[in-house]
Amino acid sequence: MRVRNKWMVGGGVLLALLVGGWLALLLWLPSDEELAARASAELQARLGVPVEVGSLGWRLFPVPAVVVQDVATRQTPPITLKKLTIHPSLPALLDGRLQFDRAELEGAVLPQLSLRALDKGPGMAQASPDATVLDRLVFRDVTWISRRGMAVVFEGEVDFDPAWRPREAHLRRPGVSPVTDLRLSRQGREDRWTTQIRVGGGTADGEVQIKTRDKGRLRLEGTLKPQGVEIAAAMAAFNRRSVISGEASGDTSLLADGDTVGQLAQSLHTKTLFSMRRATLLRVDLDKAVRSLGRDYAGQTPLDSVTGQMDTQNTPQGMVVTYSGVKATSGALTASGQARIANRQIESEFAVDLVDGVIGVPLKVSGPFEDVKVSVPTGAVAGAAVGTAVLPGIGTAIGARIGATLGKMFSPDPAPGKPAAARSGKP
């Protein structure tokens, strides 16, 4: 009986200490309003833009956590965070260190243009090379908005090594079919990661690494190997329309330089040598366009194969995509040329040969994605007519190509925003 009473007394004392400590902690901690005000001031000092924090408070049960809600930067458009729950490491706190076991982000909107403005601020303090500030980040319903207003939702998890190096990362496009995701796995303690990408029903696996160069400048290098990626489905996974459908495979190299990870992303350049089989050019019938000399081109063009090189370059004004050395073949025609896409505008030139008729006719595809124009330069039309009169077939090819060259020399491109004088229609 005495032993039982001792346990009861000991348990009562422990309970009293816990309750007393909990009450003392509540009395010692600042109010939620004071915490929110402090957080707003600290974030503004770090990011360089005004920040509003709706609420910030401690949650002691079932496990200690800090809950931050309704955070927004004073920008147009604002960066917003709906709810962020942070779980501190109690052993680290008792040891006088600031460390977090887990952070959960539920709902955020990240406009690209507003994120770029944060580069002007002093930024967050650099972590010690041996410190792990956060072990794991879980995020859901995070919306990325491109500079052109395109919204894409992501979710995923990241496990961190010291100095914010991702050890394992998984990024997903929820609700998208076929599955679209990215996995990163760090190789030992090196700044080198294997990548596994699933998109468009295919894969694009490879490796990326970050090197530290003179004066701490960073350089990213990497390679990917796209295999069986259906281009239209891959573009649709990110809410974008493609001008071509079909499975593509190839080899991709990546290169970027910058002082920070953010600058690496902003300067990223990729080069892909690709090939496609059984592709379809959407919204343009090349055979009809050539035979009508640009008067009519509504429809599609089935292609037996397409090869070429695609380069992408991130810039402060957005991504620029360049296609070079493009060659396409089908049972009825062959085409070769190049194209440039920027700010949702396309500018391209192709030479199209029909196996059973007119050959060597240049086509120009240009304009905004919403209203693409297909035209034949006026000089080429005149040259093709003269060539046909002199010598059918071969004469047409010679006349068209000479006419196209003379047209470039004596008929400069129209000013931006003004449509070309050549006849065209809408796809």
C-alpha positions in Angstrom: 0.0 0.0 0.0 2.8 2.4 0.8 4.5 1.7 -2.6 1.2 2.4 -4.3 0.7 5.6 -2.4 4.3 6.6 -3.4 3.5 6.1 -7.1 0.3 8.1 -6.7 2.1 10.9 -4.9 4.9 10.8 -7.5 2.4 10.9 -10.4 0.5 13.7 -8.8 3.7 15.7 -8.4 4.6 15.1 -12.1 1.2 16.1 -13.2 1.3 19.3 -11.1 4.7 20.1 -12.6 3.5 19.6 -16.2 0.3 21.7 -15.6 2.3 24.4 -13.9 4.9 24.4 -16.6 2.2 24.5 -19.3 0.6 27.5 -17.5 3.9 29.2 -17.1 4.6 28.7 -20.8 1.3 30.2 -21.8 1.9 33.2 -19.5 5.5 33.6 -20.9 4.7 33.3 -24.6 3.6 36.5 -26.3 0.0 36.7 -27.6 -0.9 35.5 -31.1 -1.2 39.2 -32.2 2.3 40.0 -30.9 3.7 36.9 -32.6 2.0 37.8 -35.9 3.3 41.3 -35.8 6.8 40.1 -35.1 6.6 37.6 -37.9 5.4 40.3 -40.4 8.3 42.6 -39.4 10.9 39.8 -39.7 9.6 38.6 -43.0 9.6 42.1 -44.4 13.2 42.6 -43.3 14.3 39.3 -44.9 12.3 39.5 -48.2 12.4 43.2 -48.9 8.7 43.6 -49.4 5.8 44.3 -46.9 4.2 41.1 -45.6 0.9 40.6 -43.7 0.5 37.7 -41.4 -3.2 36.9 -40.6 -2.5 34.8 -37.5 0.4 33.0 -35.8 0.0 30.9 -32.7 1.3 28.0 -30.7 -0.4 24.6 -30.5 0.8 22.4 -27.7 -1.4 19.4 -28.2 -1.3 16.7 -29.5 2.3 17.7 -30.3 3.9 21.2 -30.1 3.5 23.2 -33.3 3.5 26.7 -34.6 0.5 27.5 -36.9 0.8 30.4 -39.4 -2.3 31.4 -41.5 -3.2 33.8 -44.2 0.2 35.2 -45.1 0.3 37.6 -48.1 2.9 39.9 -49.5 1.9 43.4 -50.5 2.5 43.0 -54.2 0.5 42.8 -57.4 -0.2 39.9 -57.6 0.6 38.9 -54.0 2.3 35.7 -52.9 -0.1 34.0 -50.5 0.1 31.1 -48.0 -3.1 29.8 -46.6 -1.8 27.6 -43.7 1.7 26.6 -42.6 2.2 24.3 -39.7 5.7 23.9 -38.3 6.8 21.3 -35.8 9.9 22.3 -33.8 12.4 19.7 -32.6 12.1 19.7 -28.8 15.6 18.1 -28.2 17.1 20.9 -30.4 15.2 23.6 -28.5 16.4 22.2 -25.2 19.9 22.3 -26.6 19.4 26.0 -27.6 19.2 25.2 -31.4 16.5 26.2 -33.8 15.5 23.1 -35.8 12.2 21.8 -37.2 11.2 18.2 -37.7 8.4 18.9 -40.2 6.6 21.7 -42.0 3.2 21.3 -43.7 2.0 23.8 -46.2 -1.6 23.7 -47.2 -2.6 26.1 -50.0 -0.3 28.7 -51.6 -0.2 30.9 -54.7 3.3 31.7 -56.1 3.2 34.2 -59.0 6.5 34.1 -61.0 6.6 37.8 -61.4 6.2 38.5 -57.7 8.8 35.9 -56.7 11.3 37.6 -59.0 10.8 40.8 -57.0 12.1 39.1 -53.8 15.6 38.9 -55.3 16.0 42.6 -54.5 15.7 41.8 -50.7 18.5 40.7 -48.5 17.1 37.2 -48.4 17.1 34.6 -45.7 20.2 33.9 -43.6 22.5 31.3 -44.9 22.5 28.0 -43.0 25.6 26.5 -41.5 27.0 23.8 -43.8 26.5 21.3 -41.0 23.0 22.5 -39.9 19.7 20.9 -40.9 17.1 23.6 -40.2 14.2 21.6 -41.5 14.0 17.8 -41.9 10.9 17.4 -44.0 8.5 19.7 -46.0 5.1 18.5 -47.2 3.1 20.7 -49.4 -0.4 20.5 -51.0 -2.4 22.7 -53.3 0.5 25.0 -54.2 -0.3 27.0 -57.4 2.5 28.3 -59.6 1.4 31.2 -61.9 3.7 31.9 -64.9 4.5 35.4 -66.0 1.8 34.9 -68.7 -0.9 34.0 -66.1 -0.8 30.2 -66.6 -1.7 28.5 -63.4 -0.4 25.0 -62.5 -1.0 23.2 -59.2 1.6 21.0 -57.5 2.0 18.9 -54.4 4.8 16.8 -52.9 7.4 16.2 -50.2 11.1 17.1 -49.7 13.5 15.6 -47.1 16.5 17.9 -46.4 20.2 17.3 -45.7 22.3 20.1 -44.0 22.4 23.5 -45.7 19.0 22.9 -47.5 20.3 20.1 -49.8 17.3 18.0 -50.8 18.0 14.3 -49.9 14.8 13.0 -51.5 12.2 15.0 -53.3 8.9 14.1 -55.0 6.9 16.7 -57.0 3.5 15.8 -58.5 0.8 17.2 -60.7 -2.3 16.0 -58.8 -5.3 14.8 -60.8 -3.3 14.6 -64.1 -3.5 11.5 -66.3 -1.1 10.0 -67.4 0.9 10.4 -64.2 3.2 13.5 -64.2 5.8 13.7 -61.5 9.5 14.2 -60.6 11.7 12.3 -58.1 15.1 13.4 -57.0 17.6 11.3 -55.0 20.9 12.6 -53.7 24.0 10.5 -54.3 25.7 10.3 -50.9 27.0 13.7 -49.7 27.7 15.0 -53.2 25.7 17.8 -54.8 24.5 15.3 -57.4 21.0 13.9 -57.9 19.5 11.2 -60.0 16.2 12.2 -61.6 13.1 10.1 -62.5 10.5 11.9 -64.5 7.2 10.6 -65.7 5.3 12.7 -68.2 3.1 12.2 -71.3 3.1 8.4 -70.8 6.9 8.2 -71.1 10.0 8.9 -69.0 12.9 11.3 -68.9 15.4 10.0 -66.4 18.9 11.2 -65.9 21.2 13.1 -63.5 21.9 16.7 -62.4 24.7 18.2 -60.4 25.6 21.6 -59.0 29.3 22.7 -58.9 30.7 25.6 -56.9 33.0 27.7 -59.0 35.2 30.8 -58.4 33.8 33.3 -55.8 31.1 30.9 -54.8 29.3 31.0 -58.1 27.1 28.0 -58.9 26.9 26.0 -62.1 24.3 23.4 -62.8 24.9 20.6 -65.4 22.8 17.6 -66.2 21.5 15.1 -68.8 18.1 13.6 -69.4 17.0 10.9 -71.8 13.3 11.4 -72.9 11.7 8.1 -74.0 8.2 7.6 -75.5 6.9 11.1 -74.3 3.6 12.0 -76.0 4.1 15.7 -76.7 0.5 16.8 -76.7 -0.2 15.0 -73.4 3.0 16.3 -71.8 2.0 19.9 -72.7 -1.6 19.4 -71.5 -0.3 18.2 -68.1 0.9 21.8 -67.6 -2.2 23.4 -69.1 -0.6 24.2 -72.4 -1.5 23.5 -76.0 0.8 21.7 -78.4 1.1 22.3 -82.1 2.1 18.7 -82.7 1.2 15.3 -81.3 3.2 12.1 -81.2 5.8 10.2 -79.1 9.2 11.8 -78.9 12.6 10.4 -77.7 16.0 11.9 -77.6 18.8 13.3 -75.4 18.7 16.5 -73.3 21.5 18.5 -71.8 21.0 21.1 -69.1 23.2 24.1 -68.2 22.8 27.1 -65.9 25.0 29.6 -63.9 24.2 31.9 -61.0 25.0 33.0 -57.5 21.9 31.4 -56.0 19.6 28.4 -56.8 17.0 31.0 -57.9 19.4 32.4 -60.4 20.2 28.9 -61.7 16.5 28.4 -62.4 16.2 31.8 -64.2 19.2 31.1 -66.4 18.5 27.4 -67.3 19.3 26.4 -70.8 18.4 23.0 -72.3 19.3 21.4 -75.6 17.4 18.4 -76.9 18.1 16.3 -80.0 14.8 14.6 -80.7 13.0 12.3 -83.0 9.4 11.4 -83.4 7.5 8.7 -85.2 3.8 8.7 -86.4 3.3 12.4 -85.4 0.6 14.8 -86.4 0.9 18.5 -87.1 -2.2 19.9 -85.4 -4.4 22.7 -86.9 -2.3 23.0 -90.2 -2.7 21.0 -93.4 0.6 21.5 -95.1 -0.5 19.9 -98.4 -3.5 22.1 -98.6 -1.4 25.2 -97.7 1.1 24.6 -100.4 -1.3 23.7 -103.2 -3.4 26.8 -102.4 -0.3 29.0 -101.9 -1.4 30.0 -98.4 -5.1 30.6 -99.2 -6.4 27.6 -97.2 -4.6 25.4 -94.6 -7.3 24.4 -92.0 -6.8 20.7 -90.9 -4.0 18.4 -89.8 -0.9 16.9 -91.3 0.1 13.3 -90.5 3.8 12.8 -90.4 5.9 9.7 -90.7 8.8 11.2 -88.8 10.1 14.4 -87.3 13.7 15.1 -86.2 15.6 18.2 -85.1 17.0 20.2 -82.2 15.0 22.1 -79.5 16.7 24.7 -77.3 15.0 26.4 -74.4 16.4 29.4 -72.6 15.0 31.0 -69.4 15.2 34.8 -69.5 13.8 37.6 -67.3 11.1 38.0 -69.9 10.2 34.3 -69.9 11.2 31.2 -71.8 12.4 31.3 -75.4 12.1 28.1 -77.4 14.1 27.6 -80.6 13.7 24.7 -83.1 16.5 24.2 -85.6 17.3 21.7 -88.3 13.8 20.4 -88.2 13.0 17.8 -90.9 9.6 16.2 -91.3 8.5 13.5 -93.8 5.2 11.9 -94.8 3.9 9.9 -97.7 2.9 13.1 -99.5 5.6 15.7 -98.6 8.8 16.6 -96.9 9.5 19.8 -95.0 12.5 21.4 -93.4 13.0 24.7 -91.5 13.3 26.4 -88.1 11.0 28.1 -85.6 11.2 30.5 -82.6 8.6 30.7 -79.8 8.6 33.5 -77.2 5.8 35.2 -75.3 3.3 32.8 -76.8 4.2 34.1 -80.3 5.7 31.8 -83.0 7.9 32.9 -85.9 8.9 30.1 -88.3 9.9 29.4 -91.8 9.7 26.0 -93.7 10.4 24.8 -97.2 7.9 22.2 -98.3 8.3 19.7 -101.1 5.3 17.7 -102.4 6.3 14.4 -103.9 3.6 14.4 -106.6 3.4 18.1 -107.5 4.6 21.6 -106.5 8.0 21.5 -104.8 10.3 24.0 -103.0 7.5 26.3 -101.7 8.5 28.3 -98.6 5.8 28.6 -95.9 5.8 31.1 -93.0 4.0 30.3 -89.8 3.7 33.3 -87.4 1.6 35.1 -84.9 0.1 34.5 -81.4 -0.9 31.0 -80.5 -4.5 32.1 -80.4 -4.4 33.3 -84.0 -1.6 31.6 -86.0 -1.2 32.7 -89.6 0.2 30.5 -92.4 1.4 32.4 -95.5 3.5 32.1 -98.6 5.8 35.0 -99.3 4.6 37.1 -102.3 7.9 36.8 -104.1 7.8 33.0 -103.8 4.3 32.9 -105.4 5.5 35.0 -108.4 8.7 32.8 -108.7 6.7 29.6 -108.6 4.4 30.9 -111.3 7.3 31.9 -113.6 9.1 28.6 -112.9 6.0 26.6 -113.9 5.7 28.5 -117.2 9.4 27.8 -118.0 9.7 24.3 -116.8 7.1 22.4 -114.8 8.2 20.7 -111.6 11.9 21.6 -111.4 11.2 25.1 -112.7 8.6 25.6 -110.0 11.2 24.7 -107.3 13.8 27.0 -108.7 11.4 29.8 -109.2 9.9 29.4 -105.7 13.3 29.5 -104.0 14.6 32.4 -106.0 11.4 34.3 -105.4 11.6 33.6 -101.7 15.2 34.9 -101.5 14.3 38.1 -103.5 11.3 38.6 -101.3 13.5 38.6 -98.2 15.9 41.1 -99.8 13.4 43.6 -101.1 10.3 43.0 -98.9 11.3 43.5 -95.2 9.1 41.9 -92.5 6.2 44.0 -91.4 6.4 45.8 -88.1 5.5 43.8 -85.0 1.7 43.7 -84.5 0.9 44.3 -88.2 -0.2 41.3 -90.2 1.7 40.3 -93.3 0.3 41.3 -96.7 0.3 37.7 -97.9 -3.1 35.9 -98.0 -3.7 33.7 -95.0 -6.5 32.0 -93.1 -7.1 30.7 -89.6 -6.4 27.1 -88.5 
